[in-house]
Amino acid sequence: MGDGNPLPSFEGEPTLVEIGDDDIDAFAGKIWNALNEENKVSLFVRYIDVATGAADSRIINKNQ
């Protein structure tokens, strides 16, 4: 939302996407590595099985 300095926080609703990768760690790594190095701070990834409702989450922080 804008190009301020510092970069403002994300605003809005998450976007639902279908992905072909069954490995949450591999998928999170792909996203993390694709982010602009100067702007990445943290990443939250959640897999939800729509049939069972079971969820698996990963958080990656740049400073950890």
Predicted model as a PDB file, atoms N, CA, C, CB and O in Angstrom, pLDDT in the B-factor column:
MODEL        1                                                                  
ATOM      1  N   MET A   1       0.848  -1.172   0.000  1.00 53.00           N  
ATOM      2  CA  MET A   1       0.000   0.000   0.000  1.00 53.00           C  
ATOM      3  C   MET A   1       0.894   1.235   0.000  1.00 53.00           C  
ATOM      4  CB  MET A   1      -0.965  -0.002   1.221  1.00 53.00           C  
ATOM      5  O   MET A   1       1.123   1.841   1.046  1.00 53.00           O  
ATOM      6  N   GLY A   2       1.384   1.595  -1.146  1.00 57.00           N  
ATOM      7  CA  GLY A   2       2.230   2.772  -1.259  1.00 57.00           C  
ATOM      8  C   GLY A   2       3.691   2.396  -1.359  1.00 57.00           C  
ATOM      9  O   GLY A   2       4.050   1.219  -1.346  1.00 57.00           O  
ATOM     10  N   ASP A   3       4.527   3.411  -1.458  1.00 65.00           N  
ATOM     11  CA  ASP A   3       5.966   3.170  -1.574  1.00 65.00           C  
ATOM     12  C   ASP A   3       6.732   4.019  -0.569  1.00 65.00           C  
ATOM     13  CB  ASP A   3       6.453   3.469  -3.001  1.00 65.00           C  
ATOM     14  O   ASP A   3       7.804   4.538  -0.879  1.00 65.00           O  
ATOM     15  N   GLY A   4       6.196   4.159   0.608  1.00 67.00           N  
ATOM     16  CA  GLY A   4       6.790   5.006   1.636  1.00 67.00           C  
ATOM     17  C   GLY A   4       8.100   4.474   2.170  1.00 67.00           C  
ATOM     18  O   GLY A   4       8.522   3.358   1.868  1.00 67.00           O  
ATOM     19  N   ASN A   5       8.724   5.306   2.968  1.00 75.00           N  
ATOM     20  CA  ASN A   5       9.969   4.915   3.620  1.00 75.00           C  
ATOM     21  C   ASN A   5       9.803   5.234   5.095  1.00 75.00           C  
ATOM     22  CB  ASN A   5      11.223   5.652   3.000  1.00 75.00           C  
ATOM     23  O   ASN A   5       9.846   6.411   5.452  1.00 75.00           O  
ATOM     24  N   PRO A   6       9.615   4.257   5.972  1.00 77.00           N  
ATOM     25  CA  PRO A   6       9.750   2.830   5.697  1.00 77.00           C  
ATOM     26  C   PRO A   6       8.531   2.277   4.966  1.00 77.00           C  
ATOM     27  CB  PRO A   6       9.967   2.066   6.993  1.00 77.00           C  
ATOM     28  O   PRO A   6       7.479   2.912   4.903  1.00 77.00           O  
ATOM     29  N   LEU A   7       8.700   1.089   4.424  1.00 73.00           N  
ATOM     30  CA  LEU A   7       7.627   0.401   3.734  1.00 73.00           C  
ATOM     31  C   LEU A   7       6.491   0.140   4.726  1.00 73.00           C  
ATOM     32  CB  LEU A   7       8.133  -0.925   3.098  1.00 73.00           C  
ATOM     33  O   LEU A   7       6.733  -0.426   5.792  1.00 73.00           O  
ATOM     34  N   PRO A   8       5.247   0.543   4.397  1.00 77.00           N  
ATOM     35  CA  PRO A   8       4.135   0.353   5.335  1.00 77.00           C  
ATOM     36  C   PRO A   8       3.745  -1.114   5.458  1.00 77.00           C  
ATOM     37  CB  PRO A   8       2.927   1.172   4.894  1.00 77.00           C  
ATOM     38  O   PRO A   8       4.080  -1.926   4.596  1.00 77.00           O  
ATOM     39  N   SER A   9       3.032  -1.452   6.536  1.00 78.00           N  
ATOM     40  CA  SER A   9       2.538  -2.809   6.758  1.00 78.00           C  
ATOM     41  C   SER A   9       1.510  -3.182   5.711  1.00 78.00           C  
ATOM     42  CB  SER A   9       1.937  -2.944   8.157  1.00 78.00           C  
ATOM     43  O   SER A   9       0.868  -2.319   5.113  1.00 78.00           O  
ATOM     44  N   PHE A  10       1.361  -4.486   5.498  1.00 77.00           N  
ATOM     45  CA  PHE A  10       0.356  -4.993   4.570  1.00 77.00           C  
ATOM     46  C   PHE A  10      -1.032  -4.621   5.062  1.00 77.00           C  
ATOM     47  CB  PHE A  10       0.480  -6.522   4.405  1.00 77.00           C  
ATOM     48  O   PHE A  10      -1.306  -4.633   6.262  1.00 77.00           O  
ATOM     49  N   GLU A  11      -1.906  -4.289   4.113  1.00 82.00           N  
ATOM     50  CA  GLU A  11      -3.310  -4.027   4.422  1.00 82.00           C  
ATOM     51  C   GLU A  11      -4.168  -4.852   3.492  1.00 82.00           C  
ATOM     52  CB  GLU A  11      -3.650  -2.518   4.294  1.00 82.00           C  
ATOM     53  O   GLU A  11      -3.813  -5.056   2.331  1.00 82.00           O  
ATOM     54  N   GLY A  12      -5.309  -5.333   3.996  1.00 86.00           N  
ATOM     55  CA  GLY A  12      -6.238  -6.064   3.155  1.00 86.00           C  
ATOM     56  C   GLY A  12      -6.390  -7.504   3.590  1.00 86.00           C  
ATOM     57  O   GLY A  12      -5.795  -7.951   4.571  1.00 86.00           O  
ATOM     58  N   GLU A  13      -7.193  -8.207   2.841  1.00 86.00           N  
ATOM     59  CA  GLU A  13      -7.470  -9.611   3.125  1.00 86.00           C  
ATOM     60  C   GLU A  13      -6.458 -10.503   2.418  1.00 86.00           C  
ATOM     61  CB  GLU A  13      -8.900  -9.978   2.696  1.00 86.00           C  
ATOM     62  O   GLU A  13      -5.977 -10.158   1.339  1.00 86.00           O  
ATOM     63  N   PRO A  14      -6.129 -11.651   3.017  1.00 78.00           N  
ATOM     64  CA  PRO A  14      -5.243 -12.599   2.338  1.00 78.00           C  
ATOM     65  C   PRO A  14      -5.887 -13.104   1.046  1.00 78.00           C  
ATOM     66  CB  PRO A  14      -4.906 -13.786   3.267  1.00 78.00           C  
ATOM     67  O   PRO A  14      -7.110 -13.102   0.912  1.00 78.00           O  
ATOM     68  N   THR A  15      -5.071 -13.527   0.118  1.00 77.00           N  
ATOM     69  CA  THR A  15      -5.549 -14.056  -1.145  1.00 77.00           C  
ATOM     70  C   THR A  15      -5.434 -15.573  -1.131  1.00 77.00           C  
ATOM     71  CB  THR A  15      -4.763 -13.455  -2.328  1.00 77.00           C  
ATOM     72  O   THR A  15      -4.360 -16.111  -0.862  1.00 77.00           O  
ATOM     73  N   LEU A  16      -6.526 -16.264  -1.417  1.00 76.00           N  
ATOM     74  CA  LEU A  16      -6.547 -17.720  -1.473  1.00 76.00           C  
ATOM     75  C   LEU A  16      -5.983 -18.160  -2.816  1.00 76.00           C  
ATOM     76  CB  LEU A  16      -7.988 -18.274  -1.262  1.00 76.00           C  
ATOM     77  O   LEU A  16      -6.450 -17.716  -3.865  1.00 76.00           O  
ATOM     78  N   VAL A  17      -4.982 -19.033  -2.787  1.00 74.00           N  
ATOM     79  CA  VAL A  17      -4.395 -19.559  -4.018  1.00 74.00           C  
ATOM     80  C   VAL A  17      -4.254 -21.070  -3.909  1.00 74.00           C  
ATOM     81  CB  VAL A  17      -3.022 -18.902  -4.303  1.00 74.00           C  
ATOM     82  O   VAL A  17      -4.070 -21.610  -2.818  1.00 74.00           O  
ATOM     83  N   GLU A  18      -4.340 -21.742  -5.045  1.00 74.00           N  
ATOM     84  CA  GLU A  18      -4.093 -23.179  -5.083  1.00 74.00           C  
ATOM     85  C   GLU A  18      -2.650 -23.385  -5.514  1.00 74.00           C  
ATOM     86  CB  GLU A  18      -5.089 -23.914  -6.051  1.00 74.00           C  
ATOM     87  O   GLU A  18      -2.183 -22.755  -6.463  1.00 74.00           O  
ATOM     88  N   ILE A  19      -1.944 -24.269  -4.815  1.00 76.00           N  
ATOM     89  CA  ILE A  19      -0.544 -24.522  -5.124  1.00 76.00           C  
ATOM     90  C   ILE A  19      -0.339 -25.999  -5.401  1.00 76.00           C  
ATOM     91  CB  ILE A  19       0.367 -24.056  -3.976  1.00 76.00           C  
ATOM     92  O   ILE A  19      -1.115 -26.835  -4.938  1.00 76.00           O  
ATOM     93  N   GLY A  20       0.703 -26.323  -6.154  1.00 76.00           N  
ATOM     94  CA  GLY A  20       0.931 -27.706  -6.518  1.00 76.00           C  
ATOM     95  C   GLY A  20       1.967 -28.399  -5.659  1.00 76.00           C  
ATOM     96  O   GLY A  20       2.288 -29.560  -5.910  1.00 76.00           O  
ATOM     97  N   ASP A  21       2.494 -27.732  -4.665  1.00 68.00           N  
ATOM     98  CA  ASP A  21       3.566 -28.281  -3.835  1.00 68.00           C  
ATOM     99  C   ASP A  21       2.970 -28.850  -2.553  1.00 68.00           C  
ATOM    100  CB  ASP A  21       4.632 -27.196  -3.511  1.00 68.00           C  
ATOM    101  O   ASP A  21       2.311 -28.129  -1.804  1.00 68.00           O  
ATOM    102  N   ASP A  22       3.198 -30.149  -2.292  1.00 81.00           N  
ATOM    103  CA  ASP A  22       2.653 -30.789  -1.094  1.00 81.00           C  
ATOM    104  C   ASP A  22       3.533 -30.621   0.134  1.00 81.00           C  
ATOM    105  CB  ASP A  22       2.444 -32.247  -1.353  1.00 81.00           C  
ATOM    106  O   ASP A  22       3.141 -31.035   1.225  1.00 81.00           O  
ATOM    107  N   ASP A  23       4.702 -30.030  -0.014  1.00 90.00           N  
ATOM    108  CA  ASP A  23       5.655 -29.872   1.083  1.00 90.00           C  
ATOM    109  C   ASP A  23       5.660 -28.415   1.547  1.00 90.00           C  
ATOM    110  CB  ASP A  23       7.083 -30.317   0.646  1.00 90.00           C  
ATOM    111  O   ASP A  23       6.161 -27.538   0.843  1.00 90.00           O  
ATOM    112  N   ILE A  24       5.104 -28.159   2.731  1.00 93.00           N  
ATOM    113  CA  ILE A  24       4.983 -26.786   3.230  1.00 93.00           C  
ATOM    114  C   ILE A  24       6.351 -26.115   3.381  1.00 93.00           C  
ATOM    115  CB  ILE A  24       4.248 -26.778   4.574  1.00 93.00           C  
ATOM    116  O   ILE A  24       6.485 -24.922   3.107  1.00 93.00           O  
ATOM    117  N   ASP A  25       7.365 -26.867   3.812  1.00 94.00           N  
ATOM    118  CA  ASP A  25       8.689 -26.272   3.993  1.00 94.00           C  
ATOM    119  C   ASP A  25       9.302 -25.871   2.650  1.00 94.00           C  
ATOM    120  CB  ASP A  25       9.617 -27.250   4.725  1.00 94.00           C  
ATOM    121  O   ASP A  25       9.915 -24.809   2.540  1.00 94.00           O  
ATOM    122  N   ALA A  26       9.138 -26.719   1.629  1.00 92.00           N  
ATOM    123  CA  ALA A  26       9.654 -26.393   0.300  1.00 92.00           C  
ATOM    124  C   ALA A  26       8.932 -25.179  -0.266  1.00 92.00           C  
ATOM    125  CB  ALA A  26       9.505 -27.592  -0.651  1.00 92.00           C  
ATOM    126  O   ALA A  26       9.559 -24.295  -0.849  1.00 92.00           O  
ATOM    127  N   PHE A  27       7.610 -25.135  -0.094  1.00 91.00           N  
ATOM    128  CA  PHE A  27       6.834 -24.007  -0.606  1.00 91.00           C  
ATOM    129  C   PHE A  27       7.211 -22.708   0.105  1.00 91.00           C  
ATOM    130  CB  PHE A  27       5.334 -24.278  -0.446  1.00 91.00           C  
ATOM    131  O   PHE A  27       7.423 -21.683  -0.542  1.00 91.00           O  
ATOM    132  N   ALA A  28       7.293 -22.751   1.435  1.00 93.00           N  
ATOM    133  CA  ALA A  28       7.674 -21.555   2.194  1.00 93.00           C  
ATOM    134  C   ALA A  28       9.065 -21.078   1.768  1.00 93.00           C  
ATOM    135  CB  ALA A  28       7.646 -21.843   3.719  1.00 93.00           C  
ATOM    136  O   ALA A  28       9.299 -19.877   1.637  1.00 93.00           O  
ATOM    137  N   GLY A  29       9.980 -22.015   1.555  1.00 92.00           N  
ATOM    138  CA  GLY A  29      11.321 -21.653   1.111  1.00 92.00           C  
ATOM    139  C   GLY A  29      11.324 -20.990  -0.249  1.00 92.00           C  
ATOM    140  O   GLY A  29      12.074 -20.040  -0.473  1.00 92.00           O  
ATOM    141  N   LYS A  30      10.492 -21.480  -1.168  1.00 90.00           N  
ATOM    142  CA  LYS A  30      10.390 -20.875  -2.499  1.00 90.00           C  
ATOM    143  C   LYS A  30       9.904 -19.428  -2.405  1.00 90.00           C  
ATOM    144  CB  LYS A  30       9.438 -21.697  -3.391  1.00 90.00           C  
ATOM    145  O   LYS A  30      10.442 -18.534  -3.058  1.00 90.00           O  
ATOM    146  N   ILE A  31       8.887 -19.218  -1.586  1.00 91.00           N  
ATOM    147  CA  ILE A  31       8.360 -17.856  -1.437  1.00 91.00           C  
ATOM    148  C   ILE A  31       9.416 -16.962  -0.792  1.00 91.00           C  
ATOM    149  CB  ILE A  31       7.055 -17.856  -0.589  1.00 91.00           C  
ATOM    150  O   ILE A  31       9.677 -15.863  -1.280  1.00 91.00           O  
ATOM    151  N   TRP A  32      10.023 -17.424   0.299  1.00 93.00           N  
ATOM    152  CA  TRP A  32      11.018 -16.636   1.033  1.00 93.00           C  
ATOM    153  C   TRP A  32      12.170 -16.243   0.112  1.00 93.00           C  
ATOM    154  CB  TRP A  32      11.552 -17.428   2.248  1.00 93.00           C  
ATOM    155  O   TRP A  32      12.609 -15.093   0.124  1.00 93.00           O  
ATOM    156  N   ASN A  33      12.657 -17.184  -0.680  1.00 92.00           N  
ATOM    157  CA  ASN A  33      13.784 -16.917  -1.567  1.00 92.00           C  
ATOM    158  C   ASN A  33      13.413 -16.004  -2.731  1.00 92.00           C  
ATOM    159  CB  ASN A  33      14.334 -18.214  -2.099  1.00 92.00           C  
ATOM    160  O   ASN A  33      14.290 -15.372  -3.320  1.00 92.00           O  
ATOM    161  N   ALA A  34      12.131 -15.925  -3.069  1.00 90.00           N  
ATOM    162  CA  ALA A  34      11.679 -15.071  -4.161  1.00 90.00           C  
ATOM    163  C   ALA A  34      11.453 -13.625  -3.725  1.00 90.00           C  
ATOM    164  CB  ALA A  34      10.408 -15.627  -4.749  1.00 90.00           C  
ATOM    165  O   ALA A  34      11.355 -12.733  -4.568  1.00 90.00           O  
ATOM    166  N   LEU A  35      11.371 -13.386  -2.413  1.00 90.00           N  
ATOM    167  CA  LEU A  35      11.126 -12.029  -1.917  1.00 90.00           C  
ATOM    168  C   LEU A  35      12.347 -11.143  -2.104  1.00 90.00           C  
ATOM    169  CB  LEU A  35      10.729 -12.062  -0.443  1.00 90.00           C  
ATOM    170  O   LEU A  35      13.485 -11.611  -2.068  1.00 90.00           O  
ATOM    171  N   ASN A  36      12.093  -9.857  -2.303  1.00 88.00           N  
ATOM    172  CA  ASN A  36      13.155  -8.869  -2.426  1.00 88.00           C  
ATOM    173  C   ASN A  36      13.929  -8.794  -1.115  1.00 88.00           C  
ATOM    174  CB  ASN A  36      12.581  -7.480  -2.807  1.00 88.00           C  
ATOM    175  O   ASN A  36      13.343  -8.542  -0.062  1.00 88.00           O  
ATOM    176  N   GLU A  37      15.219  -9.009  -1.173  1.00 88.00           N  
ATOM    177  CA  GLU A  37      16.068  -9.061   0.025  1.00 88.00           C  
ATOM    178  C   GLU A  37      15.982  -7.791   0.867  1.00 88.00           C  
ATOM    179  CB  GLU A  37      17.509  -9.299  -0.375  1.00 88.00           C  
ATOM    180  O   GLU A  37      16.052  -7.857   2.094  1.00 88.00           O  
ATOM    181  N   GLU A  38      15.832  -6.651   0.229  1.00 85.00           N  
ATOM    182  CA  GLU A  38      15.792  -5.376   0.964  1.00 85.00           C  
ATOM    183  C   GLU A  38      14.492  -5.170   1.722  1.00 85.00           C  
ATOM    184  CB  GLU A  38      15.997  -4.224   0.011  1.00 85.00           C  
ATOM    185  O   GLU A  38      14.443  -4.385   2.669  1.00 85.00           O  
ATOM    186  N   ASN A  39      13.438  -5.867   1.316  1.00 82.00           N  
ATOM    187  CA  ASN A  39      12.121  -5.628   1.916  1.00 82.00           C  
ATOM    188  C   ASN A  39      11.598  -6.773   2.765  1.00 82.00           C  
ATOM    189  CB  ASN A  39      11.137  -5.341   0.847  1.00 82.00           C  
ATOM    190  O   ASN A  39      10.605  -6.599   3.472  1.00 82.00           O  
ATOM    191  N   LYS A  40      12.238  -7.950   2.717  1.00 90.00           N  
ATOM    192  CA  LYS A  40      11.663  -9.064   3.473  1.00 90.00           C  
ATOM    193  C   LYS A  40      12.019  -8.980   4.951  1.00 90.00           C  
ATOM    194  CB  LYS A  40      12.141 -10.394   2.900  1.00 90.00           C  
ATOM    195  O   LYS A  40      13.154  -8.691   5.330  1.00 90.00           O  
ATOM    196  N   VAL A  41      11.013  -9.243   5.764  1.00 93.00           N  
ATOM    197  CA  VAL A  41      11.155  -9.217   7.215  1.00 93.00           C  
ATOM    198  C   VAL A  41      10.690 -10.545   7.794  1.00 93.00           C  
ATOM    199  CB  VAL A  41      10.357  -8.044   7.828  1.00 93.00           C  
ATOM    200  O   VAL A  41      11.413 -11.183   8.559  1.00 93.00           O  
ATOM    201  N   SER A  42       9.473 -10.961   7.425  1.00 95.00           N  
ATOM    202  CA  SER A  42       8.949 -12.236   7.911  1.00 95.00           C  
ATOM    203  C   SER A  42       7.946 -12.787   6.909  1.00 95.00           C  
ATOM    204  CB  SER A  42       8.293 -12.072   9.307  1.00 95.00           C  
ATOM    205  O   SER A  42       7.447 -12.069   6.042  1.00 95.00           O  
ATOM    206  N   LEU A  43       7.662 -14.078   7.047  1.00 95.00           N  
ATOM    207  CA  LEU A  43       6.727 -14.752   6.155  1.00 95.00           C  
ATOM    208  C   LEU A  43       5.914 -15.747   6.977  1.00 95.00           C  
ATOM    209  CB  LEU A  43       7.476 -15.468   4.981  1.00 95.00           C  
ATOM    210  O   LEU A  43       6.460 -16.478   7.803  1.00 95.00           O  
ATOM    211  N   PHE A  44       4.610 -15.766   6.741  1.00 96.00           N  
ATOM    212  CA  PHE A  44       3.716 -16.740   7.364  1.00 96.00           C  
ATOM    213  C   PHE A  44       3.078 -17.562   6.256  1.00 96.00           C  
ATOM    214  CB  PHE A  44       2.625 -16.039   8.251  1.00 96.00           C  
ATOM    215  O   PHE A  44       2.493 -17.005   5.327  1.00 96.00           O  
ATOM    216  N   VAL A  45       3.187 -18.890   6.347  1.00 94.00           N  
ATOM    217  CA  VAL A  45       2.589 -19.804   5.373  1.00 94.00           C  
ATOM    218  C   VAL A  45       1.728 -20.797   6.140  1.00 94.00           C  
ATOM    219  CB  VAL A  45       3.687 -20.541   4.518  1.00 94.00           C  
ATOM    220  O   VAL A  45       2.161 -21.349   7.151  1.00 94.00           O  
ATOM    221  N   ARG A  46       0.511 -21.022   5.660  1.00 93.00           N  
ATOM    222  CA  ARG A  46      -0.373 -22.002   6.292  1.00 93.00           C  
ATOM    223  C   ARG A  46      -0.978 -22.903   5.219  1.00 93.00           C  
ATOM    224  CB  ARG A  46      -1.493 -21.296   7.112  1.00 93.00           C  
ATOM    225  O   ARG A  46      -1.515 -22.429   4.218  1.00 93.00           O  
ATOM    226  N   TYR A  47      -0.879 -24.201   5.446  1.00 90.00           N  
ATOM    227  CA  TYR A  47      -1.558 -25.206   4.623  1.00 90.00           C  
ATOM    228  C   TYR A  47      -2.795 -25.634   5.392  1.00 90.00           C  
ATOM    229  CB  TYR A  47      -0.618 -26.442   4.295  1.00 90.00           C  
ATOM    230  O   TYR A  47      -2.708 -25.953   6.578  1.00 90.00           O  
ATOM    231  N   ILE A  48      -3.948 -25.645   4.731  1.00 89.00           N  
ATOM    232  CA  ILE A  48      -5.188 -26.106   5.345  1.00 89.00           C  
ATOM    233  C   ILE A  48      -5.785 -27.197   4.462  1.00 89.00           C  
ATOM    234  CB  ILE A  48      -6.198 -24.925   5.544  1.00 89.00           C  
ATOM    235  O   ILE A  48      -6.020 -26.981   3.273  1.00 89.00           O  
ATOM    236  N   ASP A  49      -6.028 -28.359   5.043  1.00 88.00           N  
ATOM    237  CA  ASP A  49      -6.700 -29.448   4.339  1.00 88.00           C  
ATOM    238  C   ASP A  49      -8.190 -29.143   4.374  1.00 88.00           C  
ATOM    239  CB  ASP A  49      -6.378 -30.855   4.986  1.00 88.00           C  
ATOM    240  O   ASP A  49      -8.816 -29.201   5.432  1.00 88.00           O  
ATOM    241  N   VAL A  50      -8.757 -28.821   3.220  1.00 86.00           N  
ATOM    242  CA  VAL A  50     -10.168 -28.421   3.194  1.00 86.00           C  
ATOM    243  C   VAL A  50     -11.105 -29.563   3.577  1.00 86.00           C  
ATOM    244  CB  VAL A  50     -10.535 -27.906   1.815  1.00 86.00           C  
ATOM    245  O   VAL A  50     -12.222 -29.319   4.034  1.00 86.00           O  
ATOM    246  N   ALA A  51     -10.664 -30.796   3.398  1.00 93.00           N  
ATOM    247  CA  ALA A  51     -11.516 -31.942   3.739  1.00 93.00           C  
ATOM    248  C   ALA A  51     -11.606 -32.150   5.244  1.00 93.00           C  
ATOM    249  CB  ALA A  51     -10.987 -33.211   3.075  1.00 93.00           C  
ATOM    250  O   ALA A  51     -12.672 -32.482   5.763  1.00 93.00           O  
ATOM    251  N   THR A  52     -10.487 -31.954   5.954  1.00 95.00           N  
ATOM    252  CA  THR A  52     -10.466 -32.235   7.394  1.00 95.00           C  
ATOM    253  C   THR A  52     -10.381 -30.985   8.258  1.00 95.00           C  
ATOM    254  CB  THR A  52      -9.311 -33.132   7.715  1.00 95.00           C  
ATOM    255  O   THR A  52     -10.706 -31.024   9.445  1.00 95.00           O  
ATOM    256  N   GLY A  53      -9.946 -29.883   7.671  1.00 93.00           N  
ATOM    257  CA  GLY A  53      -9.745 -28.660   8.445  1.00 93.00           C  
ATOM    258  C   GLY A  53      -8.409 -28.618   9.161  1.00 93.00           C  
ATOM    259  O   GLY A  53      -8.101 -27.639   9.841  1.00 93.00           O  
ATOM    260  N   ALA A  54      -7.608 -29.672   9.016  1.00 95.00           N  
ATOM    261  CA  ALA A  54      -6.288 -29.710   9.656  1.00 95.00           C  
ATOM    262  C   ALA A  54      -5.389 -28.629   9.043  1.00 95.00           C  
ATOM    263  CB  ALA A  54      -5.634 -31.123   9.500  1.00 95.00           C  
ATOM    264  O   ALA A  54      -5.381 -28.431   7.829  1.00 95.00           O  
ATOM    265  N   ALA A  55      -4.640 -27.940   9.899  1.00 96.00           N  
ATOM    266  CA  ALA A  55      -3.782 -26.853   9.430  1.00 96.00           C  
ATOM    267  C   ALA A  55      -2.349 -27.071   9.887  1.00 96.00           C  
ATOM    268  CB  ALA A  55      -4.300 -25.496   9.934  1.00 96.00           C  
ATOM    269  O   ALA A  55      -2.101 -27.605  10.968  1.00 96.00           O  
ATOM    270  N   ASP A  56      -1.408 -26.650   9.047  1.00 95.00           N  
ATOM    271  CA  ASP A  56       0.014 -26.697   9.346  1.00 95.00           C  
ATOM    272  C   ASP A  56       0.588 -25.339   8.979  1.00 95.00           C  
ATOM    273  CB  ASP A  56       0.739 -27.861   8.573  1.00 95.00           C  
ATOM    274  O   ASP A  56       0.331 -24.849   7.879  1.00 95.00           O  
ATOM    275  N   SER A  57       1.351 -24.718   9.859  1.00 97.00           N  
ATOM    276  CA  SER A  57       1.838 -23.363   9.632  1.00 97.00           C  
ATOM    277  C   SER A  57       3.354 -23.288   9.771  1.00 97.00           C  
ATOM    278  CB  SER A  57       1.176 -22.394  10.603  1.00 97.00           C  
ATOM    279  O   SER A  57       3.968 -24.073  10.493  1.00 97.00           O  
ATOM    280  N   ARG A  58       3.943 -22.324   9.062  1.00 96.00           N  
ATOM    281  CA  ARG A  58       5.356 -22.008   9.174  1.00 96.00           C  
ATOM    282  C   ARG A  58       5.525 -20.505   9.249  1.00 96.00           C  
ATOM    283  CB  ARG A  58       6.151 -22.591   7.992  1.00 96.00           C  
ATOM    284  O   ARG A  58       4.824 -19.760   8.565  1.00 96.00           O  
ATOM    285  N   ILE A  59       6.455 -20.060  10.079  1.00 97.00           N  
ATOM    286  CA  ILE A  59       6.819 -18.645  10.150  1.00 97.00           C  
ATOM    287  C   ILE A  59       8.321 -18.564   9.957  1.00 97.00           C  
ATOM    288  CB  ILE A  59       6.377 -17.989  11.516  1.00 97.00           C  
ATOM    289  O   ILE A  59       9.081 -19.260  10.630  1.00 97.00           O  
ATOM    290  N   ILE A  60       8.748 -17.707   9.030  1.00 96.00           N  
ATOM    291  CA  ILE A  60      10.165 -17.460   8.807  1.00 96.00           C  
ATOM    292  C   ILE A  60      10.422 -15.988   9.117  1.00 96.00           C  
ATOM    293  CB  ILE A  60      10.594 -17.825   7.334  1.00 96.00           C  
ATOM    294  O   ILE A  60       9.748 -15.114   8.573  1.00 96.00           O  
ATOM    295  N   ASN A  61      11.381 -15.712   9.977  1.00 95.00           N  
ATOM    296  CA  ASN A  61      11.778 -14.356  10.321  1.00 95.00           C  
ATOM    297  C   ASN A  61      13.211 -14.111   9.876  1.00 95.00           C  
ATOM    298  CB  ASN A  61      11.629 -14.109  11.831  1.00 95.00           C  
ATOM    299  O   ASN A  61      14.086 -14.951  10.083  1.00 95.00           O  
ATOM    300  N   LYS A  62      13.445 -12.961   9.268  1.00 92.00           N  
ATOM    301  CA  LYS A  62      14.770 -12.638   8.754  1.00 92.00           C  
ATOM    302  C   LYS A  62      15.824 -12.620   9.838  1.00 92.00           C  
ATOM    303  CB  LYS A  62      14.744 -11.313   8.060  1.00 92.00           C  
ATOM    304  O   LYS A  62      16.965 -13.009   9.587  1.00 92.00           O  
ATOM    305  N   ASN A  63      15.483 -12.186  11.026  1.00 87.00           N  
ATOM    306  CA  ASN A  63      16.461 -12.005  12.097  1.00 87.00           C  
ATOM    307  C   ASN A  63      16.546 -13.182  13.067  1.00 87.00           C  
ATOM    308  CB  ASN A  63      16.133 -10.765  12.860  1.00 87.00           C  
ATOM    309  O   ASN A  63      17.009 -13.021  14.196  1.00 87.00           O  
ATOM    310  N   GLN A  64      16.109 -14.345  12.642  1.00 79.00           N  
ATOM    311  CA  GLN A  64      16.195 -15.527  13.509  1.00 79.00           C  
ATOM    312  C   GLN A  64      16.883 -16.654  12.794  1.00 79.00           C  
ATOM    313  CB  GLN A  64      14.811 -15.972  13.972  1.00 79.00           C  
ATOM    314  O   GLN A  64      17.050 -17.733  13.361  1.00 79.00           O  
TER     315      GLN A  64                                                      
ENDMDL                                                                          
END                                                                             
